[in-house]
Every structure is written in C-alpha cells, then in structure tokens.
Amino acid sequence: MATRRGAENTGGAAARPPTPPQEFPCVAPRAPPSTLPSSWPSDVPTPDGDVIFSLGTPGNWAATIIVAGAGVVDAIYGDLEGAGYTLISEADFGGLASRVYENDVYTVSVSASPSEDGTSTVTVQYIIAEKESQG
C-alpha cells in the first residue's frame, strides 16, 4: 500500500475528519478579582479596586488594579507623598502616565492608563522594590 510522503500508514483505518473551528467570543471573560500578596508592604498606600494580578517575592511586589477613575490615580499620588514618599521621576506616554516615588525603604513605580472598554475605569500597575540596606 502506497503512502504519501510524511503521512502515516494507518493500516487501512479511516482518517479522522478535521475538527471544525470553534467560535470564541471576541472578549475573554474577566477573571474574578485577586488579592494582594500577604507580604504586600502595609506602608505603601494602595487604592481600593479590583486586583486582577499580583505577586510578591522577597523584596519585590507587583500588582495590577482596576480603579474607579482618574481621580483615584490623583489620590494615589497624594497618598504616596503624604506618606513620606518623594517623587523622583514622571512621564506621560500619551495616555500611559508613570511616576516613580521613593522613601528610605522602597522604590514605588505607579503607572496608570485609561480603560479601553468605554468605561471611566483606569488600570493601575504597581511595582515595588525594597532598597538594599545601607548597613
């Protein structure tokens, strides 16, 4: 029995018909909210919102939080400054705003971008790094 190059000889068994393509929705369903790691630094002001991603490793933390609007982002900046953090850099990339703050213990990066789903929500990304002790 002859076979095509690259095809297996199935010994006469009928070939399985191709599986028809499945239809998937254009927008993936939103995952249930997560929580911040238990080791998240309590002295880093963090807004209320839907935590959609978070992680914590020794000395480093990250989170993505959906907040109610741009006013919450302004409050984050004020809360960080009120907690003794100093603004060391800021940038605006045409919709993505990013600020970096620090104190004696942590460097905190906060980036914010408006939602693209037509709502007033804002996606906020935190990255926190513990500074090396200067002992």
C-alpha positions as CSV (number, residue, x, y, z in Angstrom):
1,M,0.0,0.0,0.0
2,A,1.5,3.4,-1.0
3,T,1.6,6.3,1.4
4,R,2.0,10.0,0.8
5,R,5.3,11.4,1.9
6,G,5.0,12.5,5.5
7,A,1.7,10.6,6.1
8,E,1.4,7.6,8.3
9,N,0.2,4.3,7.1
10,T,-2.8,3.6,9.3
11,G,-3.3,0.1,8.0
12,G,-6.5,0.9,6.2
13,A,-8.2,2.8,9.1
14,A,-10.3,5.7,8.0
15,A,-8.7,9.1,8.6
16,R,-10.4,11.2,11.3
17,P,-12.2,14.2,9.7
18,P,-10.8,17.6,10.6
19,T,-12.3,19.2,13.7
20,P,-14.4,22.2,12.7
21,P,-13.2,25.5,14.1
22,Q,-14.7,26.6,17.4
23,E,-16.1,30.0,17.8
24,F,-14.7,32.0,20.7
25,P,-16.1,35.3,21.9
26,C,-14.0,38.4,20.9
27,V,-13.6,39.4,24.5
28,A,-12.4,37.0,27.1
29,P,-14.5,36.8,30.3
30,R,-12.9,38.8,33.1
31,A,-11.2,36.7,35.7
32,P,-12.5,37.0,39.3
33,P,-10.7,39.6,41.4
34,S,-7.5,38.5,43.1
35,T,-5.9,39.9,46.3
36,L,-2.7,41.5,47.1
37,P,0.0,39.2,48.5
38,S,0.0,38.8,52.3
39,S,3.6,40.2,52.3
40,W,2.5,43.5,50.4
41,P,4.1,46.4,52.3
42,S,1.5,47.9,54.5
43,D,3.1,51.3,54.5
44,V,2.7,51.7,50.7
45,P,-0.6,53.5,50.0
46,T,-2.7,51.2,47.8
47,P,-6.1,52.1,46.3
48,D,-9.3,50.1,46.6
49,G,-10.2,48.4,43.3
50,D,-10.3,45.1,41.5
51,V,-6.9,43.4,41.8
52,I,-6.5,41.4,38.6
53,F,-2.9,40.4,39.1
54,S,-0.5,40.4,41.9
55,L,2.8,38.8,43.0
56,G,5.2,39.0,45.8
57,T,8.8,37.7,46.0
58,P,11.3,38.6,48.7
59,G,11.9,42.3,48.4
60,N,9.7,42.8,45.3
61,W,6.0,43.2,44.7
62,A,3.7,43.9,41.7
63,A,0.0,44.4,41.1
64,T,-2.4,45.4,38.5
65,I,-5.6,47.1,40.0
66,I,-8.6,48.4,38.1
67,V,-9.8,51.6,39.9
68,A,-12.9,53.8,39.5
69,G,-11.3,56.7,37.6
70,A,-8.6,59.3,37.1
71,G,-9.5,60.9,40.5
72,V,-8.3,57.7,42.2
73,V,-5.0,57.9,40.5
74,D,-4.5,61.5,41.6
75,A,-5.4,60.3,45.2
76,I,-2.7,57.6,44.9
77,Y,-0.1,60.2,44.1
78,G,-1.2,62.4,47.0
79,D,-1.3,59.5,49.4
80,L,2.2,58.4,48.5
81,E,3.5,62.0,49.0
82,G,1.5,62.2,52.2
83,A,3.1,59.0,53.5
84,G,6.6,60.5,53.0
85,Y,7.4,59.2,49.5
86,T,9.3,61.6,47.2
87,L,8.6,61.9,43.5
88,I,11.8,61.1,41.6
89,S,10.5,60.8,38.0
90,E,7.4,61.1,35.9
91,A,6.5,60.5,32.3
92,D,3.4,60.7,30.1
93,F,3.3,58.5,27.1
94,G,0.1,59.8,25.6
95,G,-2.4,58.0,27.8
96,L,0.0,56.0,29.9
97,A,1.2,58.0,32.9
98,S,4.0,56.8,35.1
99,R,5.5,58.1,38.3
100,V,8.3,56.7,40.5
101,Y,8.4,57.5,44.2
102,E,10.9,56.5,46.9
103,N,11.5,56.7,50.6
104,D,14.3,55.2,52.7
105,V,12.9,51.6,52.3
106,Y,11.1,51.3,49.0
107,T,11.0,52.5,45.4
108,V,7.5,52.5,44.1
109,S,6.5,52.8,40.4
110,V,2.9,53.6,39.6
111,S,1.7,53.5,36.0
112,A,-1.9,54.3,35.0
113,S,-3.8,54.0,31.7
114,P,-7.4,54.6,30.9
115,S,-9.6,51.7,30.2
116,E,-10.3,50.9,26.5
117,D,-13.7,49.4,27.2
118,G,-15.6,52.7,27.2
119,T,-15.8,53.0,30.9
120,S,-14.2,55.5,33.2
121,T,-12.1,52.9,34.9
122,V,-8.3,53.1,35.0
123,T,-5.7,50.3,35.1
124,V,-3.1,51.0,37.7
125,Q,0.2,49.0,37.8
126,Y,2.3,49.0,40.9
127,I,5.9,47.8,41.1
128,I,7.6,48.0,44.5
129,A,11.2,47.2,45.1
130,E,12.8,47.1,48.6
131,K,16.0,49.1,48.7
132,E,19.2,47.4,49.7
133,S,20.1,48.2,53.3
134,Q,23.0,50.6,53.5
135,G,24.4,49.0,56.6
